Amino acid sequence: MENQSNSIDAIKRNADRYDNIESAKRFLEGIAGTSHRAARHKKEYDAVSQFLQHPYVSTNNAVLDIGCSGGRYIQLFITNGFRPCGVDTSMTALRYANSLFGQSAVFSNASATHLPFKEDVFDIVLCVELLHHFDDCYLEKILGEISYLIKPGGTLICDVRNSLNPVLWHSYRKRDGRHFTLKTRSIFKMIKILKKCGFEVLYRKSLFFPISIFAPYVILFCKYGPDRKVLDTDVGRAVEEDSGIACGESQGATAEEFSMSSVKGH
Ligand SMILES: C[S@@+](CC[C@H](N)C(=O)[O-])C[C@H]1O[C@@H](n2cnc3c(N)ncnc32)[C@H](O)[C@@H]1O
């Protein structure tokens, strides 16, 4: 129980850390942090961009970006003809993204741990630069949420900070908890957790090193298996009447970290 409340504190700290306009603007431009981070953001962006060009990806696909910040990927989706939905705990980031892309996208203030959407709504779910902030139990919770709202056969694009890369493992171990949670996990462990939640990794894109087993960062393109629903309850899910996609102010969520972050935005 103590571990869990520590983890909720950590989730709040992570969310607070990004809840400012500078962060939203920098993430929109892909220039947040050091030049190494900017290079990583570019590689991630290019990988997602390339995926969208695949012939089996249709612009009719409903797309969700979890941890959308200022809307870098929302913009990419719009440019490619989608009408995406963005979720973030930061109201500041959402207001900013909405002011730029609100005509062509919908935004929802929610935590990845409690996503206010209907079952089987999205064809593609993007969750990059976020999952390394969560302990395993919360990672599973998030994947469980995604498994609820993603359609069978849908694609999840996520990333892993690979502990089998010794430099990354060491650097994250030193920095973990100073400002926020930084978790590495081995690519094998990540694949195992994904599998447990119904996701099969179809393709791995290694960044900064050609062999994914030892690459520091790996983007995972996963397919959601049709008969593997993790969540069997529907606790307080809010639905926007006309789009079939929930949006607006964190409706329906009951989690402590979620309510805190939504209240903060006002
Ligand atoms: C490192 S930024 C990544 C932004 C974007 N995905 C990208 O790759 O450029 C992490 C974003 O996730 C948001 N965030 C933090 N905790 C969250 C949570 N529990 N649920 C949803 N979003 C969260 C932050 O507010 C921030 O905008």
The ligand as an SDF file (V2000), in Angstrom:
LIG
                    3D

 27 29  0  0  0  0  0  0  0  0999 V2000
    8.1550   13.8730  -22.1600 C   0  0  0  0  0  0  0  0  0  0  0  0
    6.6400   14.6460  -22.6290 S   0  0  0  0  0  0  0  0  0  0  0  0
    6.3520   13.8400  -24.1900 C   0  0  0  0  0  0  0  0  0  0  0  0
    5.5150   14.6350  -25.1510 C   0  0  0  0  0  0  0  0  0  0  0  0
    5.2440   13.9340  -26.4760 C   0  0  0  0  0  0  0  0  0  0  0  0
    4.6540   12.6180  -26.3100 N   0  0  0  0  0  0  0  0  0  0  0  0
    6.4900   13.8300  -27.2960 C   0  0  0  0  0  0  0  0  0  0  0  0
    7.0210   12.7200  -27.4400 O   0  0  0  0  0  0  0  0  0  0  0  0
    6.9750   14.8600  -27.7800 O   0  0  0  0  0  0  0  0  0  0  0  0
    5.5220   13.7990  -21.5440 C   0  0  0  0  0  0  0  0  0  0  0  0
    4.0910   14.3660  -21.6140 C   0  0  0  0  0  0  0  0  0  0  0  0
    3.2710   13.4480  -20.8790 O   0  0  0  0  0  0  0  0  0  0  0  0
    2.4470   14.1920  -20.0000 C   0  0  0  0  0  0  0  0  0  0  0  0
    2.1380   13.3530  -18.8360 N   0  0  0  0  0  0  0  0  0  0  0  0
    2.8360   13.1910  -17.6820 C   0  0  0  0  0  0  0  0  0  0  0  0
    2.2270   12.3280  -16.8700 N   0  0  0  0  0  0  0  0  0  0  0  0
    1.1100   11.9130  -17.5370 C   0  0  0  0  0  0  0  0  0  0  0  0
    0.0620   11.0070  -17.2270 C   0  0  0  0  0  0  0  0  0  0  0  0
    0.0160   10.3700  -16.0590 N   0  0  0  0  0  0  0  0  0  0  0  0
   -0.9140   10.8380  -18.1410 N   0  0  0  0  0  0  0  0  0  0  0  0
   -0.9070   11.4910  -19.3320 C   0  0  0  0  0  0  0  0  0  0  0  0
    0.0570   12.3570  -19.6800 N   0  0  0  0  0  0  0  0  0  0  0  0
    1.0540   12.5650  -18.7940 C   0  0  0  0  0  0  0  0  0  0  0  0
    3.2350   15.4330  -19.6400 C   0  0  0  0  0  0  0  0  0  0  0  0
    2.3860   16.4840  -19.2230 O   0  0  0  0  0  0  0  0  0  0  0  0
    3.9530   15.7120  -20.9450 C   0  0  0  0  0  0  0  0  0  0  0  0
    3.1890   16.5620  -21.7540 O   0  0  0  0  0  0  0  0  0  0  0  0
  1  2  1  0
  2  3  1  0
  2 10  1  0
  3  4  1  0
  4  5  1  0
  5  6  1  0
  5  7  1  0
  7  8  2  0
  7  9  1  0
 10 11  1  0
 11 12  1  0
 11 26  1  0
 12 13  1  0
 13 14  1  0
 13 24  1  0
 14 15  1  0
 14 23  1  0
 15 16  2  0
 16 17  1  0
 17 18  1  0
 17 23  2  0
 18 19  1  0
 18 20  2  0
 20 21  1  0
 21 22  2  0
 22 23  1  0
 24 25  1  0
 24 26  1  0
 26 27  1  0
M  CHG  2   2   1   9  -1
M  END
$$$$
